[in-house]
Structures are given as C-alpha cells and as structure tokens.
Amino acid sequence: MSDDLSFILNHLGEDREAGFRAVVPPVVQSGNFTYPTVEALRNAMRNEFDVPLYTRGANPTVAMVRKKLAALEHAEDALLFGSGSAAIAAGVLSFVKAGDHIVCVRKPYGWTTKLLNELLDRFGVSHTFVDGIDAENFRRAITPRTRLFILESPNSITFELQDLQAVAAIAREHGILTLCDNSYSSPLFQNPIDLGIDLVAHSGTKYLNGHSDVVCGVLAGNREHIHQVMAKEFMTLGAIPSPHDAWLLMRGLRTLEIRMHRSADSAEQVAKFLEAHPKVVQVNWPFLDSFPQQALARRQMKRCAGLMSIRVKAADVAGVERFCNALKRFLMAVSWGGYESLLFPTAATMDPRNPQGELPWDLVRIYVGLEEPQLLIADLEQALARV
Ligand SMILES: *Cc1c(COP(=O)(O)O)cnc(C)c1O
C-alpha cells in the first residue's frame, strides 16, 4: 500500500517523453491548443474533456494531477477546481433540481452552509440540517424529494464525526447520493469511497497542497458522476485552477505522506499536553480517549490529523485574547493544513462585549504544522500562563 502511495505521489500520470524528459513535468501554461488539420481539430472538439483543446476543459498539467487525486481517493476520476468551495458547490448543484431536498450534517464548513441557506434556497432546493452523531437522524430527515446527503467527517471546528458506512447504507437503501467533505483527513487518513460514499470533496488548499500558497479544490467519484459534473457545472461555472496552481499542488503532493505523519505525530503530543493542562477545559481531537466518538474515529480513520480545538479556562474574552496574543510560534490566521502552525479563536468572529454565536467564545482552533513539537508545546505553556 505504501509502495502504491509513493508511486501515485511521485510518478502516476507523468509522461516524461511528452515533457522534454524533464524530471519535473513542465507547467503547460497555455489557454488553448492547436491542431494541424480540420480533421484533427474536429476530433479534439469531440473529446473536449479528454484532450487539450481549451484549458477550461482539459490541460495536460491539470490532467496529471487529476489522475493522482483520483487514485489517492480510490475513485475512478477526479476534477480539480479553483477552490474547495467551488468543488463542493459544483458537486451539490449537479445532482439537485428545483423541488429537491438535501439532508446535510449540521455545522458544516461555513460556505457549505451558505450554499444551502442562501443560494440553493433561491432556486427551490430545500434542506434539513441534522445532528450527524446518530446516523439514524439522516433516515428520519428523508422526504420523498431527498436526493442528496452532505457529510463532513470530522468537521473542522468541533470535529464531530458521522458513521460514513452507516449513513452511506441508509442513502443507498433510498436511492440517495452522498457527498463527503474529506478535507480534515486527506485521502491518506480516510477514504470515504471505500465506506460506500459516492462523491468526495476536498479543499486542496489544506493538506493536499500543504504550503499555504494555493487555493484549490477537488471532487472525486465514479466516472459517470464526474463526467456529469464536468459536462455541466464544471464547464459552465468555470471555477478552474490555473495550470501553475495545479503544478504547485503536484509539488505539494510529493511530500503529502511525510507531512501528514509529521503533523499527526506532533498533534498527538500537543493534544495530550493540552488535555493535561489546568487552563484548558476541553480538547477536541478525535483520537483522544476523552473524545466522545473516539471509537468511531479509530474505526473509520487511519490516523487523526493536525487540527484540533480547545476551550480555554478564561473568565472573559480578554483572557482568551491574552493567550492568543502571547503565542509566538503559532500564526493567527484562518485556514490550516500548511507547514506552519496556526491558531484561530472563535472570539474573532464575535463582539467582545457581547460574545454570542453558535460556537463558545472560549474556543480556540489550533493547527499543528511541521515545526518541532516540543517548541510548540513550550510556546503553548507560556501563553496559557497569561489566560
Ligand atoms: C477550507 C475548507 C473548505 C473550503 O475550501 P476552499 O479551498 O477555502 O474554498 C471546505 N471544507 C473544509 C472542511 C475546509 O476546511
């Protein structure tokens, strides 16, 4: 398996004969492609999705990365988008029409929530958010018009999981399609398709690229589903990455295996340190013994990645702010999955005098990157003293 993985990351899809025998495939930074005869152009137009004609459809650099991404997710095919949100939106839009209904796990990624609440609502597609901790909640929310279940396991702030196999089985019984956001685990630590899920989405911005220098997204699935998305939403919405971004993503993938294990190893140390600290009320990280769904996490995920959240034992928002402002080795920023460790306090989304929201004001999300874990722990220790 590990041999397969290194082959995918380092060789699959790369045609060195077609790239001057360069070790690193060149970036084909071209918008269009020329053909010598009308006959050849006609053939290219008939196979617009498979041969390079125009880069919105097919580009050789993007094509290489698509092959790797599909193989990583044990899927037949995959599309690369200009962002994770574009991948999710195209995947959802492709399989619903006016009058249809979607069941979505509660508290998914913010822009997935907005897609349902603010975009699909306007086009007559309704939805129900359910507590995904009990798979049966998906069954209970089914209506005769339900076409799609949207999952995100775990989510990227409180890390609640769904039992992917159980939810996929319920969906199949009712002829409902399933789409799972797998950004947290990356294809290395979880493969939803092996558990019966139909479509897998990623923010490639996070672990897949891993260097905080590209925003991109992935949708993987069987040939028929991916072809449908490509022929409609992918081509009409046109949310593509540039060939150069695809090339950077390919470079990021070279080290995916090494980065993921480093981030996971360090996260385990950091999570255990935080759990034992008197200024920390709670640590949300799925592989901790104290995590309510730990057994499910260990069953369906190979390892647990580097993102976690904590509740700080602070009297007020000012205490949380003192902790965050004192951290020196964690950058304060949104996103995660890069080389650099990050923190993001939910208090940043609230009025400090009236800290109200869906999430508690004392919650701080922490991403453990590739730095030396003992230095990260020492930094957290000194900052927790300021709470
Ligand atoms: C970042 C993220 C997204 C959105 O991806 P973009 O590349 O930022 O558009 C979707 N889901 C999860 C879980 C994310 O963390």
The ligand as a Gaussian input file, in Angstrom:
#p B3LYP/6-31G(d) Opt

LIG

0 1
 C      -11.177000      25.345000       3.777000
 C      -12.288000      24.352000       3.765000
 C      -13.233000      24.321000       2.721000
 C      -13.233000      25.342000       1.606000
 O      -12.125000      25.237000       0.796000
 P      -11.517000      26.494000      -0.009000
 O      -10.372000      25.902000      -0.721000
 O      -11.130000      27.505000       1.035000
 O      -12.600000      27.022000      -0.884000
 C      -14.193000      23.345000       2.731000
 N      -14.270000      22.447000       3.735000
 C      -13.397000      22.442000       4.746000
 C      -13.530000      21.413000       5.818000
 C      -12.388000      23.392000       4.803000
 O      -11.529000      23.393000       5.835000

